[in-house]
Amino acid sequence: MFFKDLSEMPDALDIPLAVATLEANPRWLEPRRNFALMSMVVETIATGGIQMRKRNLIGLAACAALVATPLAIASIAIAQAPPPRQPALMAPTIPPSHVVDLMTVPGATALGAQWRVSDVKIVEVPAIQGAMPQYKTTYNFEPQAGGEKFDDSKWPVIEPKDLAARRSGGHVAFMWYRTPLTIPAKIGEFDTSGAVAVLNVTVDDYAEVWVNGVIPGRSGYPRPATIQGHNVPQRVVLGTSVKAGDKFQIAVFGINGPISVAPANTVWFHEAKMEFFK
């Protein structure tokens, strides 16, 4: 049984009857019938009720009609939008086949690394649009150096071993470290072709790792390129089957911490290495 028109329905009706009525009258809800039906059922379950008022059902139908056009347009836009960023790959947990120490001259040379470094300044800027009225200004930092094409040519070049130098003035302090990396055909006797390449860095105290202008990963999923913990290694998969000539632009944002403590510490690398797995 179902009703042919909204005016025929009693003031209250059971959910099965409501569903049957809406299914029999798709014009009330097109083109988002399923969305409206789901909304109706969820609302009723959430409130602990077993019946739905006719006026609520009418409201659902009216809302569906109102949103039909924009939702249809949105559906087209979504269909044409780029796919969401993929979750970050997790690094292998087995021992690597080969390891390159990027804090040594031979290791850095093997991968074409040239480390550059920059201090970070905290600057006052206007508050974001839509901020509460009492917030007129906020804070940002300079430079914004995570981008793949960022020009770091004026930054000083440091020796690989100087990644371990204690930098910054402490307290609330940040540092940028940037380097290109190029996969060679061989490193000594090790053939890199087809290997999984993992960048492994441990920064005192935290870090965020940018690869080719992005922090790898997707919101809501594990992201090894973001803060993992206090002085915890960050193992970022650069490629699952690398080949000679593959290039990666690395930017590491070093952070003194715990941030809320603003300790009298500095920013520096415990380790920086490339791991290969076959």
Backbone as CSV, one residue per row, in Angstrom:
resi,resn,N_x,N_y,N_z,CA_x,CA_y,CA_z,C_x,C_y,C_z
1,MET,0.841,-1.201,0.000,0.000,0.000,0.000,0.868,1.239,0.000
2,PHE,0.400,2.248,-0.732,1.068,3.536,-0.681,0.067,4.606,-1.075
3,PHE,0.405,5.867,-0.836,-0.485,6.980,-1.145,-0.066,7.612,-2.465
4,LYS,-1.069,7.991,-3.233,-0.816,8.589,-4.535,-0.492,10.066,-4.442
5,ASP,-0.841,10.691,-3.321,-0.634,12.122,-3.185,-0.334,12.434,-1.730
6,LEU,0.464,13.478,-1.474,0.813,13.839,-0.097,-0.420,14.151,0.738
7,SER,-1.490,14.694,0.113,-2.683,15.066,0.863,-3.429,13.867,1.410
8,GLU,-3.184,12.676,0.845,-3.878,11.478,1.294,-3.258,10.881,2.554
9,MET,-2.048,11.284,2.892,-1.351,10.650,3.992,-1.879,11.142,5.324
10,PRO,-1.953,10.241,6.341,-2.345,10.664,7.679,-1.237,11.493,8.307
11,ASP,-1.540,12.043,9.492,-0.559,12.904,10.155,0.706,12.143,10.510
12,ALA,0.576,10.866,10.826,1.751,10.067,11.158,1.674,8.749,10.420
13,LEU,2.797,8.205,9.991,2.802,6.948,9.272,4.069,6.187,9.570
14,ASP,3.985,4.865,9.416,5.141,4.021,9.677,6.193,4.232,8.601
15,ILE,7.444,3.992,8.962,8.541,4.125,8.009,8.343,3.259,6.767
16,PRO,7.996,1.956,6.882,7.818,1.159,5.650,6.800,1.783,4.711
17,LEU,5.708,2.321,5.274,4.703,2.941,4.431,5.235,4.224,3.790
18,ALA,6.014,4.981,4.567,6.613,6.196,4.017,7.540,5.871,2.868
19,VAL,8.368,4.859,3.060,9.310,4.458,2.012,8.555,4.010,0.768
20,ALA,7.511,3.183,0.970,6.742,2.704,-0.173,6.099,3.868,-0.921
21,THR,5.592,4.831,-0.171,4.954,5.992,-0.793,5.954,6.785,-1.631
22,LEU,7.138,7.022,-1.065,8.140,7.796,-1.804,8.648,7.035,-3.014
23,GLU,8.817,5.723,-2.863,9.269,4.936,-4.004,8.231,4.955,-5.127
24,ALA,6.972,5.000,-4.747,5.912,5.014,-5.758,5.711,6.388,-6.376
25,ASN,6.307,7.413,-5.776,6.170,8.784,-6.275,7.547,9.419,-6.468
26,PRO,8.346,8.873,-7.335,9.729,9.365,-7.496,9.815,10.827,-7.902
27,ARG,8.708,11.360,-8.494,8.759,12.766,-8.916,8.933,13.693,-7.721
28,TRP,8.515,13.236,-6.518,8.645,14.076,-5.329,10.109,14.299,-4.962
29,LEU,10.915,13.324,-5.295,12.290,13.366,-4.795,13.347,13.414,-5.874
30,GLU,12.983,13.192,-7.111,13.993,13.192,-8.159,14.729,14.521,-8.193
31,PRO,16.067,14.569,-8.522,16.870,13.398,-8.871,17.665,12.839,-7.706
32,ARG,17.254,13.129,-6.492,18.026,12.652,-5.347,17.134,11.845,-4.412
33,ARG,16.361,10.902,-4.952,15.415,10.138,-4.155,16.099,9.374,-3.038
34,ASN,17.160,8.669,-3.366,17.823,7.850,-2.354,18.374,8.693,-1.222
35,PHE,18.892,9.872,-1.565,19.426,10.760,-0.530,18.331,11.174,0.446
36,ALA,17.161,11.529,-0.084,16.066,11.956,0.778,15.557,10.813,1.629
37,LEU,15.395,9.631,1.021,14.950,8.475,1.789,15.909,8.159,2.923
38,MET,17.179,8.210,2.635,18.171,7.945,3.671,18.071,8.975,4.790
39,SER,17.916,10.247,4.410,17.789,11.300,5.409,16.609,11.048,6.314
40,MET,15.478,10.629,5.721,14.277,10.377,6.490,14.490,9.261,7.492
41,VAL,15.049,8.143,7.035,15.250,7.002,7.918,16.239,7.327,9.017
42,VAL,17.372,7.987,8.654,18.376,8.330,9.653,17.816,9.259,10.712
43,GLU,17.013,10.250,10.268,16.428,11.191,11.225,15.531,10.464,12.213
44,THR,14.725,9.538,11.699,13.790,8.831,12.570,14.518,7.933,13.558
45,ILE,15.537,7.205,13.077,16.302,6.338,13.965,17.026,7.156,15.022
46,ALA,17.618,8.281,14.613,18.385,9.112,15.540,17.523,9.655,16.666
47,THR,16.238,9.922,16.378,15.367,10.471,17.408,14.643,9.381,18.180
48,GLY,14.890,8.137,17.842,14.299,7.030,18.578,12.860,6.770,18.202
49,GLY,12.329,7.384,17.164,10.937,7.229,16.798,10.732,6.112,15.806
50,ILE,9.499,5.648,15.686,9.178,4.619,14.707,8.227,5.154,13.650
51,GLN,7.808,6.408,13.806,6.920,7.011,12.828,7.497,8.345,12.372
52,MET,7.002,8.800,11.255,7.439,10.096,10.748,6.225,10.948,10.439
53,ARG,6.283,12.203,10.888,5.183,13.112,10.617,5.094,13.428,9.131
54,LYS,3.868,13.604,8.686,3.649,13.918,7.276,4.362,15.199,6.883
55,ARG,4.349,16.188,7.789,4.988,17.455,7.427,6.484,17.286,7.194
56,ASN,7.126,16.316,7.923,8.548,16.063,7.697,8.782,15.438,6.330
57,LEU,7.871,14.538,5.981,7.988,13.906,4.666,7.794,14.921,3.559
58,ILE,6.792,15.815,3.753,6.573,16.864,2.768,7.803,17.756,2.664
59,GLY,8.397,18.062,3.817,9.596,18.894,3.825,10.736,18.256,3.064
60,LEU,10.883,16.930,3.237,11.940,16.230,2.510,11.722,16.330,1.007
61,ALA,10.474,16.130,0.606,10.182,16.208,-0.823,10.447,17.601,-1.362
62,ALA,10.037,18.606,-0.582,10.266,19.981,-1.030,11.743,20.300,-1.119
63,CYS,12.512,19.883,-0.107,13.960,20.128,-0.117,14.618,19.442,-1.297
64,ALA,14.155,18.207,-1.574,14.740,17.480,-2.707,14.509,18.233,-4.004
65,ALA,13.299,18.778,-4.145,13.004,19.532,-5.369,13.858,20.781,-5.467
66,LEU,14.055,21.464,-4.316,14.834,22.699,-4.327,16.291,22.464,-4.689
67,VAL,16.822,21.334,-4.207,18.249,21.095,-4.432,18.526,20.293,-5.684
68,ALA,17.499,19.885,-6.404,17.702,19.007,-7.549,18.659,19.594,-8.561
69,THR,18.414,20.852,-8.956,19.257,21.462,-9.991,20.686,21.654,-9.547
70,PRO,20.951,22.301,-8.369,22.352,22.461,-7.966,23.059,21.158,-7.733
71,LEU,22.333,20.145,-7.220,22.983,18.861,-7.004,23.349,18.210,-8.332
72,ALA,22.468,18.353,-9.311,22.787,17.789,-10.623,24.022,18.440,-11.201
73,ILE,24.101,19.791,-11.054,25.282,20.512,-11.530,26.517,20.073,-10.767
74,ALA,26.363,19.921,-9.429,27.497,19.489,-8.610,27.966,18.106,-9.016
75,SER,27.015,17.236,-9.378,27.393,15.885,-9.787,28.281,15.922,-11.016
76,ILE,27.938,16.817,-11.962,28.762,16.946,-13.161,30.146,17.453,-12.802
77,ALA,30.186,18.457,-11.890,31.473,19.023,-11.491,32.330,17.983,-10.802
78,ILE,31.687,17.189,-9.914,32.440,16.157,-9.205,32.995,15.130,-10.177
79,ALA,32.176,14.787,-11.175,32.628,13.796,-12.149,33.849,14.280,-12.908
80,GLN,33.969,15.603,-13.068,35.080,16.145,-13.828,36.263,16.531,-12.943
81,ALA,36.086,16.485,-11.630,37.150,16.879,-10.713,38.246,15.825,-10.702
82,PRO,39.477,16.234,-10.381,40.555,15.252,-10.285,40.314,14.298,-9.136
83,PRO,40.822,13.087,-9.216,40.620,12.125,-8.128,41.310,12.603,-6.858
84,PRO,40.814,12.193,-5.700,41.451,12.615,-4.441,42.867,12.076,-4.339
85,ARG,43.685,12.802,-3.595,45.064,12.372,-3.396,45.098,10.999,-2.736
86,GLN,46.000,10.164,-3.178,46.086,8.804,-2.666,46.741,8.774,-1.284
87,PRO,46.336,7.812,-0.425,47.027,7.663,0.859,48.511,7.394,0.635
88,ALA,49.316,7.794,1.598,50.756,7.568,1.492,51.067,6.080,1.571
89,LEU,52.071,5.666,0.828,52.531,4.281,0.905,53.335,4.088,2.177
90,MET,53.173,2.926,2.785,53.937,2.607,3.987,55.257,1.943,3.592
91,ALA,56.326,2.362,4.230,57.650,1.819,3.914,57.745,0.357,4.343
92,PRO,58.523,-0.439,3.613,58.714,-1.840,4.016,59.310,-1.939,5.417
93,THR,58.971,-3.007,6.106,59.495,-3.225,7.467,60.641,-4.231,7.495
94,ILE,60.953,-4.810,6.345,62.087,-5.727,6.268,63.385,-4.925,6.173
95,PRO,64.531,-5.537,6.446,65.799,-4.813,6.302,66.025,-4.374,4.856
96,PRO,66.554,-3.181,4.633,66.793,-2.714,3.261,67.900,-3.500,2.578
97,SER,67.835,-3.532,1.261,68.884,-4.185,0.474,70.140,-3.332,0.406
98,HIS,69.944,-2.007,0.449,71.077,-1.095,0.374,70.697,0.225,1.042
99,VAL,71.655,0.831,1.736,71.419,2.083,2.450,72.494,3.086,2.055
100,VAL,72.056,4.322,1.808,72.978,5.410,1.469,72.846,6.490,2.536
101,ASP,73.948,6.853,3.164,73.953,7.888,4.203,74.078,9.255,3.540
102,LEU,73.006,10.039,3.595,73.008,11.349,2.953,73.697,12.419,3.789
103,MET,74.211,12.041,4.947,74.955,12.974,5.786,76.463,12.797,5.618
104,THR,76.840,12.055,4.559,78.248,11.895,4.205,78.452,12.387,2.779
105,VAL,79.667,12.774,2.461,79.964,13.246,1.108,79.752,12.142,0.082
106,PRO,80.271,10.926,0.285,80.036,9.875,-0.709,78.556,9.583,-0.920
107,GLY,77.794,9.534,0.173,76.371,9.237,0.042,75.618,10.337,-0.670
108,ALA,75.890,11.591,-0.290,75.230,12.714,-0.944,75.615,12.792,-2.417
109,THR,76.872,12.537,-2.721,77.349,12.582,-4.106,76.677,11.506,-4.951
110,ALA,76.490,10.330,-4.387,75.883,9.218,-5.125,74.483,9.560,-5.614
111,LEU,73.746,10.369,-4.861,72.380,10.712,-5.221,72.236,12.166,-5.666
112,GLY,73.370,12.834,-5.905,73.327,14.206,-6.392,72.740,15.187,-5.396
113,ALA,72.849,14.882,-4.103,72.280,15.761,-3.086,73.145,16.992,-2.889
114,GLN,72.482,18.142,-2.753,73.151,19.399,-2.401,72.253,20.109,-1.388
115,TRP,72.607,19.966,-0.141,71.755,20.476,0.926,71.890,21.991,1.067
116,ARG,70.732,22.663,1.101,70.675,24.096,1.392,69.784,24.306,2.602
117,VAL,70.046,25.368,3.333,69.345,25.586,4.589,68.911,27.039,4.718
118,SER,67.797,27.250,5.434,67.307,28.608,5.655,66.629,28.708,7.012
119,ASP,66.852,29.835,7.686,66.077,30.143,8.883,64.632,30.426,8.480
120,VAL,63.743,30.317,9.451,62.326,30.599,9.242,61.913,31.714,10.187
121,LYS,61.208,32.685,9.643,60.730,33.806,10.455,59.221,33.726,10.639
122,ILE,58.761,34.003,11.834,57.331,34.096,12.107,56.912,35.547,11.893
123,VAL,55.875,35.750,11.088,55.458,37.109,10.729,53.977,37.299,11.045
124,GLU,53.617,38.531,11.376,52.225,38.856,11.636,51.533,39.185,10.318
125,VAL,50.335,38.632,10.124,49.586,38.831,8.885,48.116,39.070,9.238
126,PRO,47.317,39.590,8.297,45.890,39.772,8.559,45.203,38.439,8.838
127,ALA,44.186,38.472,9.673,43.411,37.263,9.971,42.723,36.761,8.709
128,ILE,42.411,35.480,8.684,41.762,34.885,7.522,40.335,35.402,7.379
129,GLN,39.813,35.317,6.175,38.442,35.731,5.926,37.486,34.852,6.730
130,GLY,36.519,35.476,7.371,35.550,34.726,8.159,35.953,34.506,9.599
131,ALA,37.119,35.020,10.010,37.547,34.871,11.402,36.608,35.657,12.318
132,MET,36.510,35.259,13.580,35.681,35.970,14.544,36.153,37.421,14.659
133,PRO,35.234,38.337,14.947,35.551,39.773,14.894,36.753,40.197,15.727
134,GLN,37.001,39.515,16.847,38.106,39.946,17.711,39.477,39.602,17.147
135,TYR,39.493,38.777,16.087,40.779,38.380,15.509,41.074,39.238,14.282
136,LYS,41.901,40.218,14.467,42.266,41.111,13.361,43.533,40.649,12.654
137,THR,44.438,40.033,13.396,45.695,39.552,12.824,45.958,38.136,13.302
138,THR,46.873,37.478,12.632,47.324,36.152,13.036,48.787,36.033,12.635
139,TYR,49.300,34.798,12.557,50.732,34.619,12.283,50.946,33.584,11.193
140,ASN,51.972,33.822,10.415,52.394,32.905,9.370,53.909,32.797,9.458
141,PHE,54.512,32.127,8.507,55.974,32.056,8.526,56.521,32.276,7.128
142,GLU,57.756,32.690,7.080,58.470,32.902,5.820,59.870,32.303,5.947
143,PRO,60.373,31.713,4.834,59.730,31.526,3.533,58.811,30.305,3.514
144,GLN,57.906,30.295,2.546,57.064,29.128,2.272,57.804,28.293,1.228
145,ALA,58.628,27.388,1.687,59.622,26.770,0.800,59.370,25.305,0.481
146,GLY,58.137,24.850,0.619,57.860,23.449,0.317,57.696,23.168,-1.160
147,GLY,57.412,24.186,-1.945,57.104,23.976,-3.357,58.257,23.424,-4.168
148,GLU,57.911,22.637,-5.165,58.927,22.006,-6.013,59.772,23.045,-6.740
149,LYS,59.150,24.150,-7.175,59.847,25.160,-7.973,60.360,26.327,-7.126
150,PHE,60.292,26.211,-5.814,60.779,27.298,-4.973,62.254,27.580,-5.280
151,ASP,62.591,28.852,-5.372,63.966,29.245,-5.696,64.795,29.340,-4.413
152,ASP,65.617,28.339,-4.186,66.487,28.338,-3.002,67.938,28.650,-3.361
153,SER,68.138,29.214,-4.565,69.506,29.412,-5.052,70.321,30.369,-4.190
154,LYS,69.647,31.235,-3.431,70.370,32.177,-2.584,70.611,31.631,-1.165
155,TRP,70.095,30.459,-0.899,70.345,29.848,0.402,71.773,29.313,0.443
156,PRO,72.403,29.309,1.600,73.751,28.742,1.681,73.735,27.224,1.516
157,VAL,74.722,26.722,0.797,74.913,25.272,0.661,75.721,24.792,1.857
158,ILE,75.307,23.696,2.465,76.032,23.158,3.610,76.601,21.782,3.264
159,GLU,77.647,21.416,3.946,78.194,20.076,3.791,77.226,19.066,4.391
160,PRO,77.193,17.866,3.841,76.260,16.862,4.357,76.361,16.659,5.868
161,LYS,77.575,16.664,6.411,77.746,16.436,7.840,77.128,17.558,8.673
162,ASP,76.978,18.740,8.061,76.439,19.877,8.800,74.925,19.837,8.941
163,LEU,74.297,18.786,8.428,72.901,18.561,8.780,72.765,18.340,10.286
164,ALA,73.845,17.891,10.899,73.830,17.641,12.343,74.141,18.896,13.159
165,ALA,74.447,20.010,12.501,74.738,21.249,13.229,73.480,21.747,13.929
166,ARG,73.645,22.218,15.166,72.501,22.722,15.941,72.141,24.120,15.448
167,ARG,70.976,24.215,14.800,70.578,25.479,14.190,69.362,26.076,14.893
168,SER,69.142,27.339,14.653,68.062,28.164,15.203,68.477,28.713,16.564
169,GLY,67.689,29.675,17.039,67.944,30.261,18.353,67.179,29.591,19.465
170,GLY,66.498,28.483,19.146,65.756,27.756,20.163,64.358,28.295,20.389
171,HIS,63.673,27.727,21.388,62.291,28.071,21.743,61.358,27.801,20.550
172,VAL,60.570,28.783,20.124,59.683,28.571,18.974,60.529,28.774,17.714
173,ALA,60.989,27.665,17.147,61.999,27.754,16.083,61.750,26.708,15.010
174,PHE,62.009,27.113,13.775,61.828,26.252,12.613,63.005,26.460,11.655
175,MET,63.287,25.445,10.841,64.339,25.535,9.827,63.878,24.806,8.570
176,TRP,64.302,25.310,7.424,64.087,24.611,6.160,65.395,23.967,5.699
177,TYR,65.290,22.755,5.173,66.400,22.064,4.514,65.875,21.565,3.165
178,ARG,66.613,21.846,2.103,66.184,21.427,0.768,67.341,20.779,0.022
179,THR,66.996,19.774,-0.783,67.987,19.154,-1.657,67.292,18.428,-2.800
180,PRO,67.913,18.409,-3.986,67.437,17.499,-5.032,68.065,16.119,-4.812
181,LEU,67.387,15.092,-5.275,67.934,13.737,-5.270,67.690,13.132,-6.653
182,THR,68.707,12.445,-7.184,68.577,11.777,-8.477,69.011,10.328,-8.317
183,ILE,68.164,9.415,-8.759,68.478,7.988,-8.643,69.516,7.614,-9.703
184,PRO,70.666,7.084,-9.295,71.660,6.627,-10.276,71.354,5.192,-10.719
185,ALA,72.000,4.780,-11.795,71.804,3.402,-12.255,72.356,2.408,-11.240
186,LYS,73.501,2.754,-10.687,74.121,1.884,-9.682,74.724,2.726,-8.568
187,ILE,74.771,2.155,-7.390,75.492,2.741,-6.263,76.483,1.678,-5.817
188,GLY,77.724,1.856,-6.210,78.676,0.768,-6.030,78.260,-0.391,-6.907
189,GLU,78.062,-1.550,-6.303,77.628,-2.728,-7.049,76.118,-2.911,-7.015
190,PHE,75.431,-2.029,-6.316,73.988,-2.193,-6.166,73.255,-1.580,-7.347
191,ASP,72.432,-2.377,-8.010,71.611,-1.933,-9.134,70.285,-1.397,-8.582
192,THR,70.015,-0.109,-8.803,68.832,0.512,-8.215,67.540,0.232,-8.981
193,SER,67.632,-0.246,-10.209,66.443,-0.370,-11.055,65.401,-1.283,-10.412
194,GLY,64.166,-0.794,-10.376,63.064,-1.589,-9.847,62.955,-1.611,-8.339
195,ALA,63.829,-0.901,-7.645,63.825,-0.934,-6.187,62.758,-0.003,-5.623
196,VAL,62.336,-0.296,-4.406,61.537,0.643,-3.626,62.508,1.589,-2.928
197,ALA,62.323,2.897,-3.134,63.233,3.889,-2.551,62.512,4.616,-1.419
198,VAL,63.150,4.625,-0.246,62.560,5.227,0.947,63.532,6.248,1.531
199,LEU,63.051,7.481,1.680,63.822,8.507,2.367,63.550,8.380,3.862
200,ASN,64.617,8.252,4.631,64.495,8.061,6.084,65.220,9.212,6.778
201,VAL,64.451,10.082,7.451,65.060,11.196,8.170,64.549,11.216,9.605
202,THR,65.423,11.613,10.513,65.037,11.856,11.901,65.557,13.226,12.283
203,VAL,64.615,14.128,12.554,64.957,15.512,12.867,64.623,15.778,14.331
204,ASP,65.516,16.461,15.012,65.285,16.875,16.390,64.587,18.242,16.347
205,ASP,63.305,18.347,16.657,62.505,17.362,17.362,61.415,16.760,16.468
206,TYR,60.912,17.552,15.523,59.883,17.097,14.590,60.246,17.553,13.181
207,ALA,59.510,16.999,12.204,59.702,17.468,10.823,58.471,17.177,9.993
208,GLU,58.335,17.923,8.912,57.396,17.629,7.839,58.207,17.549,6.554
209,VAL,57.970,16.509,5.780,58.782,16.240,4.592,57.942,16.468,3.334
210,TRP,58.420,17.360,2.486,57.787,17.631,1.195,58.561,16.903,0.102
211,VAL,57.822,16.280,-0.815,58.429,15.585,-1.949,57.796,16.132,-3.225
212,ASN,58.617,16.733,-4.064,58.136,17.315,-5.330,56.961,18.265,-5.113
213,GLY,57.060,19.057,-4.067,56.080,20.114,-3.854,54.851,19.754,-3.060
214,VAL,54.760,18.528,-2.551,53.606,18.132,-1.739,54.077,17.324,-0.537
215,ILE,53.246,17.317,0.497,53.457,16.390,1.612,52.710,15.116,1.245
216,PRO,53.407,14.019,0.937,52.719,12.824,0.428,51.663,12.319,1.393
217,GLY,50.559,11.862,0.816,49.512,11.259,1.621,48.202,11.983,1.498
218,ARG,47.258,11.547,2.322,45.887,12.029,2.265,45.357,12.189,3.673
219,SER,44.597,13.253,3.884,44.032,13.510,5.205,43.188,12.330,5.671
220,GLY,43.340,11.967,6.939,42.582,10.854,7.496,43.288,9.520,7.392
221,TYR,44.454,9.500,6.785,45.230,8.278,6.627,46.630,8.507,7.220
222,PRO,47.326,7.425,7.578,48.708,7.602,8.063,49.548,8.343,7.036
223,ARG,50.362,9.301,7.521,51.196,10.108,6.624,52.604,10.186,7.217
224,PRO,53.488,9.283,6.824,54.846,9.288,7.387,55.610,10.578,7.134
225,ALA,55.182,11.378,6.154,55.891,12.619,5.853,55.558,13.726,6.847
226,THR,54.533,13.539,7.670,54.181,14.532,8.679,54.749,14.110,10.032
227,ILE,54.545,14.951,11.043,55.103,14.687,12.379,54.693,13.291,12.862
228,GLN,55.653,12.484,13.233,55.398,11.124,13.707,55.545,11.005,15.223
229,GLY,56.229,11.942,15.806,56.476,11.887,17.240,57.791,12.582,17.551
230,HIS,58.090,12.649,18.816,59.277,13.365,19.282,60.540,12.586,18.925
231,ASN,61.327,13.112,17.990,62.563,12.454,17.541,62.314,11.046,16.992
232,VAL,61.259,10.907,16.226,60.896,9.614,15.638,61.258,9.616,14.149
233,PRO,61.846,8.536,13.630,62.181,8.482,12.201,60.945,8.654,11.321
234,GLN,61.143,9.324,10.208,60.105,9.481,9.200,60.582,8.816,7.922
235,ARG,59.864,7.766,7.514,60.274,6.951,6.377,59.244,7.152,5.265
236,VAL,59.666,7.909,4.258,58.765,8.333,3.191,59.116,7.589,1.906
237,VAL,58.146,6.870,1.354,58.372,6.145,0.103,58.402,7.139,-1.060
238,LEU,59.531,7.188,-1.754,59.671,8.070,-2.919,59.216,7.386,-4.200
239,GLY,59.416,6.096,-4.291,59.019,5.359,-5.490,59.018,3.875,-5.214
240,THR,58.116,3.153,-5.872,58.012,1.710,-5.649,58.763,0.895,-6.699
241,SER,59.202,1.544,-7.755,60.002,0.858,-8.779,60.820,1.921,-9.496
242,VAL,61.854,2.404,-8.820,62.618,3.525,-9.354,63.519,3.075,-10.490
243,LYS,63.968,4.051,-11.252,64.888,3.783,-12.349,65.906,4.908,-12.409
244,ALA,66.985,4.660,-13.096,68.040,5.661,-13.224,67.482,6.944,-13.825
245,GLY,67.812,8.072,-13.192,67.354,9.363,-13.687,66.132,9.904,-12.991
246,ASP,65.439,9.093,-12.192,64.293,9.602,-11.428,64.760,10.712,-10.495
247,LYS,64.003,11.817,-10.463,64.407,12.973,-9.662,63.343,13.294,-8.612
248,PHE,63.815,13.728,-7.469,62.935,14.109,-6.375,63.467,15.386,-5.733
249,GLN,62.577,16.349,-5.558,62.946,17.562,-4.844,62.447,17.421,-3.405
250,ILE,63.395,17.418,-2.480,63.074,17.201,-1.069,63.154,18.522,-0.310
251,ALA,62.145,18.766,0.514,62.160,19.913,1.425,61.742,19.415,2.797
252,VAL,62.583,19.649,3.789,62.307,19.194,5.148,62.128,20.424,6.040
253,PHE,60.966,20.496,6.667,60.650,21.592,7.586,60.909,21.101,9.008
254,GLY,62.036,21.534,9.578,62.420,21.113,10.920,61.770,21.991,11.978
255,ILE,61.318,21.369,13.061,60.536,22.061,14.084,61.111,21.755,15.465
256,ASN,61.377,22.791,16.244,61.801,22.597,17.631,60.581,22.261,18.488
257,GLY,60.738,21.340,19.413,59.590,20.949,20.219,59.990,20.262,21.513
258,PRO,58.961,19.870,22.302,57.533,20.028,22.079,57.137,21.488,21.857
259,ILE,56.288,21.715,20.875,55.979,23.076,20.460,55.379,23.888,21.603
260,SER,54.497,23.268,22.396,53.849,24.003,23.478,54.797,24.315,24.630
261,VAL,55.935,23.633,24.657,56.945,23.900,25.696,57.901,24.994,25.253
262,ALA,58.105,25.108,23.927,59.069,26.068,23.377,60.414,25.942,24.090
263,PRO,61.038,24.745,24.013,62.228,24.489,24.812,63.463,25.229,24.318
264,ALA,64.446,25.308,25.180,65.727,25.935,24.824,66.594,24.903,24.099
265,ASN,66.053,24.388,22.997,66.749,23.410,22.172,66.954,23.980,20.772
266,THR,67.560,23.211,19.912,67.820,23.624,18.540,67.242,22.600,17.570
267,VAL,67.386,22.879,16.278,66.883,21.994,15.227,68.075,21.373,14.506
268,TRP,68.051,20.033,14.350,69.151,19.358,13.671,68.748,17.941,13.287
269,PHE,69.538,17.350,12.398,69.271,15.989,11.921,70.026,14.965,12.763
270,HIS,69.323,13.946,13.200,69.985,12.756,13.746,70.482,11.870,12.607
271,GLU,69.643,11.754,11.567,70.027,10.919,10.423,69.263,11.358,9.185
272,ALA,69.849,11.072,8.045,69.221,11.279,6.741,69.807,10.231,5.804
273,LYS,69.000,9.335,5.338,69.525,8.275,4.493,68.472,7.810,3.501
274,MET,68.944,7.191,2.435,68.063,6.582,1.452,68.169,5.073,1.601
275,GLU,67.014,4.435,1.697,66.963,2.981,1.804,66.377,2.406,0.528
276,PHE,66.989,1.351,0.028,66.494,0.661,-1.163,66.101,-0.753,-0.790
277,PHE,64.948,-1.176,-1.322,64.431,-2.526,-1.034,64.171,-3.259,-2.335
278,LYS,64.623,-4.500,-2.355,64.361,-5.368,-3.511,63.897,-6.740,-3.031
